[in-house]
């Protein structure tokens, strides 16, 4: 048997031996790469999904769209995807952004994944996708000649972009030379952006942490580039990690043919769960001035809330709605309506530091989606919590359209069993970030 000589640190010569690859204990106790989340913890905990988007039967309504007359969005039912289509005209564009921003929690890795197929690159065509808004975020870009990974920041009050071209990616250039090209992978010759791909990002924010970006290859999330920020910057590397998901296609000049960016699927995951830790707030009408419901069977808004126009990226989660019947011994039918249009609303600030404003003056509501519906039998001055939203975590988070500045109204509406019934309502919510 071969012997290892400790004095010369070699195996005795002239002997036959079998060579084995040995993993050192330190390798086993210090895992690295994408085996770990953004904070170096093994990815063994259950991920908590903050958001997911598919388009199986319809365009799912979770996205706001900005486009011009010669561009459009097309749902492709057999592909469960959405095509962002532009013509050859200069500045033709389609932008798609989620109606919610997503709640990063300090100390927990935030994982974002987007699937896509870009148009074949061409001159004057720019395509982007990632976790970003107008001011901050991280995204993958093809400008017709070059692939980039980009970190956008407004932390200094001026929007800046750190654009890293593919040839300068500091982990794997995805050009046929790195780990991604090994083992018979479809990426053997590099990434082909016009084919379907999975782009992933994980964020260790805390204002100063790393951002890793890459692509999934043969079921493995492989990093392409890491934006290192700790012990480097003099201010947080971007204003916030609470951001939307966004896809963009835009002509920066006249192109040779029509173009299409395919948006497929997206998710945002908090690795290690999420615990609500914001400020609890609520508003209500006055018992001395109840809301009149003139006509039985016609719903009247009792109380409504929405985001303030200057706090569009705030995270506000309603958790309950309550109604009190003022008319003696009557029955009410109630609904929680999301996205309705109010008539005669008068908006009031919940508090100077709050991101929410509220209304009890509106006399009618039209449109919107019925999120909750039910019946209530009350006596004079009695009531009940008619709707609770705590089971859905961020499901009922207040939404907005960042392109138009419009905010989605969240309303408690009711009708009585007879004409002239009166009611008072209340809505409670949690503001995750003020």
JOTA-V341676 format. One record per residue. N is the residue number from 0. RES is the residue in one small letter. NEAR is the number of other ideal C-beta (glycine too) atoms within 8 Angstrom. Layout:
n:N res:RES near:NEAR
n:N res:RES near:NEAR
This chain:
n:0 res:x near:4
n:1 res:x near:8
n:2 res:x near:7
n:3 res:x near:8
n:4 res:x near:9
n:5 res:x near:5
n:6 res:x near:4
n:7 res:x near:5
n:8 res:x near:6
n:9 res:x near:7
n:10 res:x near:9
n:11 res:x near:9
n:12 res:x near:5
n:13 res:x near:3
n:14 res:x near:9
n:15 res:x near:3
n:16 res:x near:7
n:17 res:x near:3
n:18 res:x near:4
n:19 res:x near:4
n:20 res:x near:4
n:21 res:x near:4
n:22 res:x near:6
n:23 res:x near:6
n:24 res:x near:6
n:25 res:x near:6
n:26 res:x near:8
n:27 res:x near:8
n:28 res:x near:6
n:29 res:x near:6
n:30 res:x near:9
n:31 res:x near:6
n:32 res:x near:6
n:33 res:x near:10
n:34 res:x near:7
n:35 res:x near:11
n:36 res:x near:12
n:37 res:x near:13
n:38 res:x near:10
n:39 res:x near:6
n:40 res:x near:10
n:41 res:x near:7
n:42 res:x near:9
n:43 res:x near:3
n:44 res:x near:8
n:45 res:x near:4
n:46 res:x near:8
n:47 res:x near:10
n:48 res:x near:8
n:49 res:x near:11
n:50 res:x near:13
n:51 res:x near:8
n:52 res:x near:12
n:53 res:x near:7
n:54 res:x near:13
n:55 res:x near:6
n:56 res:x near:4
n:57 res:x near:7
n:58 res:x near:8
n:59 res:x near:8
n:60 res:x near:5
n:61 res:x near:8
n:62 res:x near:11
n:63 res:x near:11
n:64 res:x near:9
n:65 res:x near:7
n:66 res:x near:10
n:67 res:x near:7
n:68 res:x near:3
n:69 res:x near:7
n:70 res:x near:12
n:71 res:x near:6
n:72 res:x near:12
n:73 res:x near:7
n:74 res:x near:10
n:75 res:x near:9
n:76 res:x near:7
n:77 res:x near:4
n:78 res:x near:7
n:79 res:x near:10
n:80 res:x near:11
n:81 res:x near:12
n:82 res:x near:12
n:83 res:x near:15
n:84 res:x near:12
n:85 res:x near:15
n:86 res:x near:9
n:87 res:x near:9
n:88 res:x near:9
n:89 res:x near:8
n:90 res:x near:8
n:91 res:x near:12
n:92 res:x near:13
n:93 res:x near:16
n:94 res:x near:12
n:95 res:x near:13
n:96 res:x near:13
n:97 res:x near:14
n:98 res:x near:11
n:99 res:x near:11
n:100 res:x near:10
n:101 res:x near:14
n:102 res:x near:12
n:103 res:x near:12
n:104 res:x near:10
n:105 res:x near:6
n:106 res:x near:5
n:107 res:x near:12
n:108 res:x near:13
n:109 res:x near:16
n:110 res:x near:14
n:111 res:x near:15
n:112 res:x near:13
n:113 res:x near:14
n:114 res:x near:10
n:115 res:x near:13
n:116 res:x near:10
n:117 res:x near:11
n:118 res:x near:11
n:119 res:x near:5
n:120 res:x near:10
n:121 res:x near:11
n:122 res:x near:8
n:123 res:x near:10
n:124 res:x near:15
n:125 res:x near:12
n:126 res:x near:12
n:127 res:x near:14
n:128 res:x near:13
n:129 res:x near:15
n:130 res:x near:13
n:131 res:x near:12
n:132 res:x near:12
n:133 res:x near:4
n:134 res:x near:9
n:135 res:x near:12
n:136 res:x near:13
n:137 res:x near:14
n:138 res:x near:13
n:139 res:x near:12
n:140 res:x near:12
n:141 res:x near:13
n:142 res:x near:9
n:143 res:x near:10
n:144 res:x near:5
n:145 res:x near:8
n:146 res:x near:11
n:147 res:x near:12
n:148 res:x near:15
n:149 res:x near:14
n:150 res:x near:12
n:151 res:x near:15
n:152 res:x near:14
n:153 res:x near:12
n:154 res:x near:10
n:155 res:x near:7
n:156 res:x near:4
n:157 res:x near:5
n:158 res:x near:8
n:159 res:x near:8
n:160 res:x near:8
n:161 res:x near:9
n:162 res:x near:8
n:163 res:x near:11
n:164 res:x near:9
n:165 res:x near:10
n:166 res:x near:6
n:167 res:x near:6
n:168 res:x near:13
n:169 res:x near:6
n:170 res:x near:9
n:171 res:x near:11
n:172 res:x near:10
n:173 res:x near:13
n:174 res:x near:9
n:175 res:x near:8
n:176 res:x near:5
n:177 res:x near:10
n:178 res:x near:6
n:179 res:x near:13
n:180 res:x near:11
n:181 res:x near:6
n:182 res:x near:4
n:183 res:x near:3
n:184 res:x near:10
n:185 res:x near:5
n:186 res:x near:12
n:187 res:x near:9
n:188 res:x near:6
n:189 res:x near:10
n:190 res:x near:10
n:191 res:x near:7
n:192 res:x near:11
n:193 res:x near:8
n:194 res:x near:6
n:195 res:x near:7
n:196 res:x near:12
n:197 res:x near:8
n:198 res:x near:14
n:199 res:x near:13
n:200 res:x near:13
n:201 res:x near:13
n:202 res:x near:14
n:203 res:x near:10
n:204 res:x near:11
n:205 res:x near:7
n:206 res:x near:6
n:207 res:x near:8
n:208 res:x near:12
n:209 res:x near:10
n:210 res:x near:14
n:211 res:x near:12
n:212 res:x near:14
n:213 res:x near:14
n:214 res:x near:14
n:215 res:x near:11
n:216 res:x near:10
n:217 res:x near:6
n:218 res:x near:4
n:219 res:x near:7
n:220 res:x near:8
n:221 res:x near:12
n:222 res:x near:12
n:223 res:x near:13
n:224 res:x near:12
n:225 res:x near:10
n:226 res:x near:14
n:227 res:x near:6
n:228 res:x near:10
n:229 res:x near:7
n:230 res:x near:2
n:231 res:x near:5
n:232 res:x near:7
n:233 res:x near:2
n:234 res:x near:6
n:235 res:x near:8
n:236 res:x near:12
n:237 res:x near:13
n:238 res:x near:8
n:239 res:x near:10
n:240 res:x near:8
n:241 res:x near:10
n:242 res:x near:13
n:243 res:x near:13
n:244 res:x near:15
n:245 res:x near:16
n:246 res:x near:14
n:247 res:x near:13
n:248 res:x near:15
n:249 res:x near:12
n:250 res:x near:17
n:251 res:x near:9
n:252 res:x near:7
n:253 res:x near:7
n:254 res:x near:12
n:255 res:x near:5
n:256 res:x near:6
n:257 res:x near:8
n:258 res:x near:12
n:259 res:x near:10
n:260 res:x near:16
n:261 res:x near:13
n:262 res:x near:13
n:263 res:x near:12
n:264 res:x near:11
n:265 res:x near:13
n:266 res:x near:10
n:267 res:x near:14
n:268 res:x near:12
n:269 res:x near:16
n:270 res:x near:15
n:271 res:x near:9
n:272 res:x near:8
n:273 res:x near:10
n:274 res:x near:5
n:275 res:x near:8
n:276 res:x near:5
n:277 res:x near:11
n:278 res:x near:6
n:279 res:x near:7
n:280 res:x near:12
n:281 res:x near:8
n:282 res:x near:10
n:283 res:x near:10
n:284 res:x near:12
n:285 res:x near:7
n:286 res:x near:9
n:287 res:x near:4
n:288 res:x near:5
n:289 res:x near:11
n:290 res:x near:12
n:291 res:x near:7
n:292 res:x near:14
n:293 res:x near:7
n:294 res:x near:7
n:295 res:x near:10
n:296 res:x near:4
n:297 res:x near:8
n:298 res:x near:9
n:299 res:x near:14
n:300 res:x near:17
n:301 res:x near:14
n:302 res:x near:16
n:303 res:x near:15
n:304 res:x near:16
n:305 res:x near:12
n:306 res:x near:14
n:307 res:x near:12
n:308 res:x near:7
n:309 res:x near:4
n:310 res:x near:8
n:311 res:x near:10
n:312 res:x near:11
n:313 res:x near:12
n:314 res:x near:14
n:315 res:x near:14
n:316 res:x near:15
n:317 res:x near:13
n:318 res:x near:9
n:319 res:x near:11
n:320 res:x near:15
n:321 res:x near:13
n:322 res:x near:18
n:323 res:x near:12
n:324 res:x near:16
n:325 res:x near:11
n:326 res:x near:12
n:327 res:x near:5
n:328 res:x near:5
n:329 res:x near:11
n:330 res:x near:9
n:331 res:x near:16
n:332 res:x near:11
n:333 res:x near:15
n:334 res:x near:12
n:335 res:x near:14
n:336 res:x near:14
n:337 res:x near:13
n:338 res:x near:9
n:339 res:x near:13
n:340 res:x near:8
n:341 res:x near:13
n:342 res:x near:9
n:343 res:x near:8
n:344 res:x near:10
n:345 res:x near:7
n:346 res:x near:8
n:347 res:x near:7
n:348 res:x near:9
n:349 res:x near:10
n:350 res:x near:6
n:351 res:x near:4
n:352 res:x near:4
n:353 res:x near:11
n:354 res:x near:9
n:355 res:x near:16
n:356 res:x near:11
n:357 res:x near:12
n:358 res:x near:14
n:359 res:x near:10
n:360 res:x near:7
n:361 res:x near:14
n:362 res:x near:7
n:363 res:x near:9
n:364 res:x near:15
n:365 res:x near:7
n:366 res:x near:6
n:367 res:x near:12
n:368 res:x near:6
n:369 res:x near:8
n:370 res:x near:8
n:371 res:x near:10
n:372 res:x near:7
n:373 res:x near:8
n:374 res:x near:7
n:375 res:x near:13
n:376 res:x near:5
n:377 res:x near:13
n:378 res:x near:7
n:379 res:x near:9
n:380 res:x near:8
n:381 res:x near:8
n:382 res:x near:10
n:383 res:x near:8
n:384 res:x near:7
n:385 res:x near:11
n:386 res:x near:11
n:387 res:x near:7
n:388 res:x near:11
n:389 res:x near:7
n:390 res:x near:5
n:391 res:x near:7
n:392 res:x near:9
n:393 res:x near:12
n:394 res:x near:6
n:395 res:x near:11
n:396 res:x near:9
n:397 res:x near:16
n:398 res:x near:10
n:399 res:x near:12
n:400 res:x near:11
n:401 res:x near:12
n:402 res:x near:9
n:403 res:x near:6
n:404 res:x near:9
n:405 res:x near:6
n:406 res:x near:13
n:407 res:x near:13
n:408 res:x near:14
n:409 res:x near:13
n:410 res:x near:16
n:411 res:x near:16
n:412 res:x near:14
n:413 res:x near:15
n:414 res:x near:13
n:415 res:x near:14
n:416 res:x near:7
n:417 res:x near:8
n:418 res:x near:7
n:419 res:x near:9
n:420 res:x near:15
n:421 res:x near:11
n:422 res:x near:16
n:423 res:x near:15
n:424 res:x near:16
n:425 res:x near:12
n:426 res:x near:17
n:427 res:x near:11
n:428 res:x near:14
n:429 res:x near:11
n:430 res:x near:14
n:431 res:x near:10
n:432 res:x near:9
n:433 res:x near:8
